[in-house]
Amino acid sequence: MSHTPDTSLPRWLLYCRPGFERDCVEETQAKPVEVIENSGYVVLQGKPRLTYAQLAFARQLISLYGELDELPERDRLSPLLSVIPATPEQFGALFLEVPDSNEGKTLSGFTRRFQPLLEAKLREAGRLVDDPTLPRLHIFFPDKSRALIGSSDPHNSAAALNGIQRVSMAHDAPSRSYLKLAEAFEVFLDKAEQAQWLKPGMTAVDLGAAPGGWTWQLVQRQLKVIAVDNGPLKGTAAGHPSIKHLRLDGFRFRPQKPVDWLVCDMVEQPQRVATLMTEWFIGGHTQRAIFNLKLPMKKRVAALHDALKSICTALDAKGMRYRLEAKQLYHDREEVTIFLSRTRQ
């Protein structure tokens, strides 16, 4: 059975980290239509416009066209083709996606086999072309018998399958936190920004560096790093010529001269970290920062909003121009990663 939503009430499909469905709904202020705990997705209704870059907990933002229930096992292709709307006429990519869950993993084999069959039919009909500026067609399978069909705007969504930016682990990284900063660079910076802002020889400070995962990510990008932590660095990070390890309190340390980057993954109250980042920017100690805010189990959206608002209020009062973005990354847990950068006056 197919369901086509009332076009006067826009519907949205958002992916998120399992367990954060309520936070995803709360920050959009849209009406929840389908919210299942630990499912990794929500369906919302009623907001005429949502902006992906302003949503911290959403991995992907999809405008829903319709839904198919009771998909037959023998022929899923025909009913799916019949539900794809005539507008837009063409799509620039086809994403077959599943929930970020154990059940979703069992479906991934099916989507890999099914993808070329559906893709061939869409190309044959002229509906699918290789143009990254066109909307992407998404077909999301909560389970084998059901599909949600929609599209994403390349300028208002994530470019990666399932909204997850995959990054690789360095074999010699001191900890898996290496992946958090690697993902943050890919999510917040395009290729041109990475080339411009992560040049060999640039300088960085890593507050709360031990055991050295974030420091090692910076070193892999050929930056010179001051690693600040009372604890030891481990493995290849210990004694590396591009790393200066200072056994100091990360909240008290300030560099003798400004650095290009500040990164921080300290386990601390989000407001205290937000205040520290604000002090670094107002003091002129860095141009850019990536930092994590560890959120409380309850009122996560409110805690994040308050921390970000305090940063904006302080920087606005100084007349500073800046770019501020927040995302709960795939490798995050109870935290959200923030990118903060000065912009030209």
C-alpha positions in Angstrom: 0.0 0.0 0.0 1.4 3.5 -0.9 0.8 6.7 1.0 1.3 10.1 -0.5 1.4 12.9 2.1 -0.7 16.1 1.8 1.6 18.5 -0.1 0.2 21.4 1.8 1.9 20.0 4.9 5.6 19.3 4.0 7.0 16.1 5.5 10.7 15.6 6.3 12.8 12.5 6.9 15.8 13.1 9.2 18.5 10.6 10.2 20.2 10.9 13.5 22.3 9.0 16.0 20.1 6.2 17.6 18.8 7.4 20.9 18.7 11.0 19.9 15.4 11.0 18.1 13.7 13.3 20.6 16.5 15.8 20.4 16.3 15.8 16.6 12.5 16.5 16.8 13.0 19.2 19.5 15.5 21.3 17.7 13.4 21.4 14.5 10.2 22.5 16.4 8.3 20.5 13.8 5.4 18.2 14.4 6.5 14.6 15.0 4.8 12.0 12.7 7.0 9.0 13.4 9.4 8.8 16.3 10.7 5.4 17.3 13.3 5.2 20.1 16.8 4.1 19.0 15.7 3.8 15.4 18.1 6.5 14.1 15.4 8.4 12.1 12.3 10.6 12.5 9.5 11.7 10.2 8.3 15.3 10.8 5.6 17.4 9.3 4.5 21.0 8.9 7.7 23.1 8.7 7.8 24.7 5.3 11.6 25.1 5.4 14.4 23.4 7.5 18.1 24.3 7.2 20.4 21.4 7.5 23.4 23.5 8.6 21.4 24.8 11.6 20.5 21.3 12.8 23.0 19.8 15.2 21.4 16.4 15.7 20.3 15.7 12.1 22.7 13.6 9.9 20.5 14.1 6.8 17.6 16.2 5.7 15.2 14.7 3.2 12.0 16.1 1.7 9.5 13.2 1.7 7.3 12.4 -1.3 5.6 9.2 -0.3 5.7 5.9 1.3 5.3 2.2 0.4 4.1 -0.4 2.8 3.9 -4.1 2.3 6.6 -4.3 -0.4 6.4 -7.7 -2.1 9.6 -9.7 -1.7 9.5 -11.0 -5.3 9.1 -7.6 -7.0 10.1 -4.4 -5.2 11.2 -2.7 -8.3 7.8 -2.0 -10.0 6.0 -0.5 -7.0 9.0 1.7 -6.2 9.2 3.0 -9.7 5.5 3.8 -9.7 5.8 6.0 -6.5 8.8 8.2 -7.7 7.1 11.5 -8.6 7.4 13.1 -12.0 8.9 16.3 -10.4 11.8 16.8 -10.3 12.3 15.3 -13.7 15.9 14.3 -13.0 18.1 13.3 -10.1 21.8 13.6 -9.7 22.3 10.6 -7.4 20.4 7.6 -6.0 20.9 6.7 -2.4 19.3 3.5 -1.0 19.6 3.8 2.8 18.9 1.9 5.9 18.8 2.7 9.7 22.0 3.0 11.7 21.0 -0.1 13.7 21.7 -3.8 13.9 18.5 -4.4 11.8 19.7 -1.8 9.3 23.0 -3.7 8.9 21.1 -6.8 7.9 19.4 -4.8 5.2 22.5 -3.3 3.7 23.2 -6.4 1.7 19.8 -6.1 0.1 20.3 -2.4 -0.8 23.7 -3.2 -2.4 22.2 -5.8 -4.6 19.1 -3.8 -5.4 20.9 -0.5 -6.2 22.2 -1.4 -9.7 18.8 -2.8 -10.7 16.9 0.4 -9.8 19.7 2.6 -11.0 19.6 1.0 -14.5 15.9 1.5 -14.8 16.1 5.2 -13.8 19.0 5.9 -16.2 17.1 4.1 -19.0 14.1 6.4 -18.4 16.4 9.5 -18.3 15.5 10.2 -14.6 19.1 9.6 -13.2 22.1 11.5 -14.6 25.6 12.3 -13.3 25.0 15.9 -12.2 25.9 16.8 -8.5 23.9 20.0 -8.7 20.6 18.1 -9.1 18.5 16.8 -6.2 19.4 13.4 -4.9 16.8 10.6 -4.8 16.6 8.8 -1.4 14.8 5.5 -0.8 15.0 4.6 2.9 14.1 1.1 4.1 13.1 1.0 7.8 12.6 -2.7 7.1 12.4 -5.1 4.1 8.7 -4.5 3.6 8.6 -0.7 3.8 10.2 2.3 1.9 10.1 6.0 2.3 10.8 8.0 -0.9 12.2 11.6 -0.9 14.9 13.8 -2.2 17.6 16.1 -0.8 18.9 19.4 -2.0 22.7 19.2 -2.5 23.0 22.7 -0.9 20.8 21.8 2.1 21.9 18.2 3.1 24.8 15.9 3.7 26.5 14.5 0.6 27.4 11.1 2.1 25.3 7.9 2.1 23.2 7.8 5.2 24.6 11.2 6.1 27.7 9.5 7.5 31.1 10.8 6.4 33.4 7.8 6.5 37.0 8.4 7.5 39.8 5.9 8.0 41.8 5.2 11.1 45.5 5.7 11.1 47.2 2.4 12.2 49.5 4.2 14.5 46.9 6.7 16.1 47.1 6.7 19.9 43.3 6.5 20.3 40.1 6.2 18.3 39.3 9.8 19.1 41.5 10.4 16.0 38.4 9.6 14.0 36.4 12.4 15.6 38.6 15.2 14.4 39.2 13.5 11.0 35.4 13.4 10.5 35.0 17.0 11.8 37.4 18.3 9.1 35.5 16.5 6.4 32.1 17.7 7.6 32.9 21.3 8.4 35.5 22.1 5.7 35.2 21.6 1.9 38.3 20.6 0.0 39.3 24.2 -0.8 39.0 25.2 2.9 41.1 22.2 3.9 43.8 23.1 1.4 43.8 26.7 2.6 43.4 26.3 6.4 45.4 23.0 7.0 48.7 23.8 5.4 51.9 22.1 6.4 53.7 24.1 9.1 50.6 25.7 10.5 50.3 25.7 14.3 47.7 24.3 16.6 47.0 23.8 20.3 45.2 20.7 21.5 43.7 21.2 25.0 43.1 18.0 27.0 45.3 16.2 24.4 46.1 12.9 26.2 46.4 10.2 25.0 46.9 12.1 21.7 44.3 11.1 19.1 43.4 14.7 18.1 47.0 15.7 18.2 47.9 12.8 15.9 45.2 13.8 13.4 46.8 17.3 13.3 50.3 15.9 12.9 49.1 13.7 10.0 48.1 17.0 8.3 51.6 18.2 8.9 50.7 20.8 11.5 52.9 21.7 14.5 51.1 21.0 17.7 51.3 22.1 21.3 49.6 19.3 23.2 48.3 20.5 26.6 47.4 17.8 29.2 48.6 16.7 32.6 48.3 13.2 31.4 50.8 11.3 29.2 50.7 11.1 25.4 50.8 7.5 24.1 52.5 5.6 21.3 53.8 7.5 18.4 52.6 10.8 19.8 55.0 10.7 22.7 58.2 12.4 21.7 57.2 13.2 18.1 59.3 16.2 16.8 56.1 18.0 15.6 54.5 17.8 19.1 55.4 19.9 22.1 53.8 18.3 25.1 53.1 20.6 28.1 51.8 19.1 31.3 49.5 22.0 32.2 45.9 22.7 33.0 44.0 23.2 29.7 41.8 25.9 31.2 44.7 28.0 32.2 47.1 27.7 29.3 47.4 30.5 26.7 50.0 30.5 23.8 52.7 33.1 23.7 51.7 34.0 20.2 48.5 33.3 18.2 48.0 29.9 16.6 46.1 28.8 13.5 44.0 26.2 15.2 42.6 25.4 18.6 41.1 21.9 19.2 39.6 20.7 22.5 37.9 17.4 23.6 37.9 17.8 27.3 35.3 16.1 29.5 33.8 19.2 31.2 30.5 21.1 31.6 29.5 22.4 28.1 29.2 26.0 29.4 32.7 26.0 30.9 34.1 24.8 27.6 32.1 27.4 25.7 33.4 30.1 27.9 37.0 28.9 27.4 36.6 29.0 23.6 35.1 32.5 23.8 38.1 33.7 25.8 40.5 32.3 23.2 38.7 34.1 20.4 38.3 37.4 22.1 41.9 37.3 23.3 43.0 36.8 19.7 44.8 33.5 20.4 43.4 31.5 17.5 41.8 31.9 14.1 39.7 28.7 14.1 38.6 26.0 16.6 37.0 22.6 16.7 35.8 21.5 20.1 33.3 19.1 21.7 30.6 20.0 24.1 29.7 17.0 26.3 25.9 17.2 26.8 23.9 16.1 29.8 21.5 13.1 29.5 18.5 15.3 29.9 17.8 18.7 28.2 20.6 18.2 25.6 19.1 20.6 23.1 18.7 23.3 25.8 22.3 22.8 27.1 23.7 23.1 23.5 21.6 26.1 22.8 22.7 27.9 25.9 26.4 27.2 25.3 26.2 28.4 21.7 24.2 31.4 22.6 26.8 32.5 25.2 29.5 32.3 22.5 27.5 34.3 20.0 26.5 36.9 22.6 30.1 37.5 23.7 31.5 37.6 20.2 28.7 39.9 19.0 29.3 42.3 21.8 32.9 42.6 20.6 31.8 43.3 17.0 33.5 40.1 15.8 32.5 38.4 12.6 32.5 34.6 12.8 31.2 31.3 11.5 29.7 28.9 14.0 28.4 25.4 13.2 27.4 22.4 15.3 27.0 18.7 14.4 26.7 15.5 16.3 29.1 13.5 14.2 29.0 9.8 13.5 31.9 9.2 15.9 30.5 11.4 18.7 28.5 9.9 21.6 27.0 12.2 24.2 28.6 15.2 22.6 28.2 17.6 19.8 31.2 18.9 17.8 31.5 22.7 17.1 33.4 24.6 14.4 34.1 28.2 15.1 36.1 30.5 12.8 36.9 34.1 12.4 35.6 35.6 9.2 36.9 38.7 7.4 35.4 42.0 8.7 
